[in-house]
Amino acid sequence: MTEADILATTYEDTVTVYRAFKDTLPGGESVFKSGLEGKVVYEDVECALSTHTGGKLQQSKSIAKTDTTFCLFTRPEIDIQANDFLVILHLGKKIEAVAGFPECMKSHNNIPVKLDKEIV
């Protein structure tokens, strides 16, 4: 059993990964499809979502906003790229997020993710 196999036994969540792409409509017009309209790269892959960072407050004169971030752990052979759109099933909830730049190691990938939308 490898290190990656041992870590994977702790993965209790799943992720579906969508990648943005450029498409051409029948009329010849080019369109960019992203988010849930992107191409499914991986579906229901086992993963582990960390606890959130608590969010970082960003405030301007008229708006206060808190971005919530997590880390997603996957097997090393799963190629999640920066800006991939993720739908993560965690403890019975669907969480929509965007992937940051992954840190790839021999035993696992550590992908920072920013919460986009949570669906209960």
Buried (B, 14 or more C-beta within 10 A) or exposed (E): EEEBEEBBEEBEBBBBBBBBEEEEEEEEEEEEBBEEEBEEBBEEBBBBBEEEBEEEEEEEEEEEEEEBBBBBBBBBEBBBBEEBBBBBBBEEEEBBBBBBEBEBEEBBBBBBBBBBEEEE
